[in-house]
């Protein structure tokens, strides 16, 4: 499994500035699996503070599909960027953050695809910004540790996680991940294939 090392910022919960992001090496969502009618280039950068984890996704997918507006709706069927994380090494449950270009959020929690609970009313705390330029879709948000600690007991220094890029619309279908999933059919809910997000210097 892959490892990604996350540097600490002293922003105390405020979103890092552009200069900080420029100094960070990205990870690549480049393991394309199952049926793929196109293969957009997608990267993610992460930073963390005492209070939160910060994410910046960038993809060159074109055209973008964005139809779902319902909270916890089927955003995975649109152009979608996803982050699944298991923050507590002693708790098998993981969160799935799934977001489309409209900024529609699907957020769940559970130990597997089955029996997940949907978490509503959390979007504002993410300070989510979805920006579409002429050639990029840029998605930035923060995950307050306090949000995670509502449901788990601890934030481990090494977080098990995977990142995904997908679209299920005919003519645009693709499924990509940071860590490759060995499965015959599309299924991102496979925590056994999570990699490691290492929060540097976190005790």
ZIQUI-V73488 format. One record per pair of residues at least 24 apart in sequence whose C-alpha atoms are under 7 Angstrom apart, sorted by the first residue. I is the first residue (numbers start at 1). J is the second residue. Records with the same first field share a line. If there is no record, write none. Layout:
BEGIN
I->J / J
END
This chain:
BEGIN
1->179 / 195
2->179 / 195 / 196
3->195 / 196 / 197
4->196 / 197 / 198
5->197 / 198 / 199 / 200
6->46 / 47 / 48 / 197 / 198 / 199 / 200
7->47 / 48 / 199 / 200
8->47 / 48 / 49 / 200
9->47 / 48 / 49
10->49
11->49
12->49 / 50 / 51
13->49 / 51 / 52
28->178
29->163 / 164 / 165 / 176 / 177 / 178
30->176 / 177 / 178
31->176 / 177 / 178 / 179 / 180
32->175 / 176 / 177
33->175 / 176
34->175 / 185 / 186
35->173 / 174
36->173 / 174 / 175
37->171 / 172 / 173 / 174
38->172 / 173 / 174
39->174
51->144 / 145
52->142 / 143 / 144 / 145
53->142 / 143 / 144
54->141 / 142 / 143
55->140 / 141 / 142
56->139 / 140 / 141
57->138 / 139 / 140
58->136 / 137 / 138 / 139
59->136 / 137 / 138
60->135 / 136 / 137
66->100 / 101 / 102
68->104
69->104
70->104
71->104 / 105 / 106
72->105 / 106 / 107 / 118
73->106
75->99 / 100 / 104 / 106
76->166 / 167
77->167 / 168 / 169
78->167 / 168 / 169
79->166 / 167
80->165 / 166 / 167
81->164 / 165 / 166
82->163 / 164 / 165
83->162 / 163 / 164
84->161 / 162 / 163
85->159 / 160 / 161 / 162
86->159 / 160 / 161
87->155 / 156 / 159 / 160
88->152 / 153 / 154 / 155 / 156
89->156
101->130
102->130
103->130
112->189
113->189
157->198 / 199 / 202 / 203
158->196 / 197 / 198 / 199
159->196 / 197 / 198
160->194 / 195 / 196 / 197
161->194 / 195 / 196 / 197
162->194 / 195
END
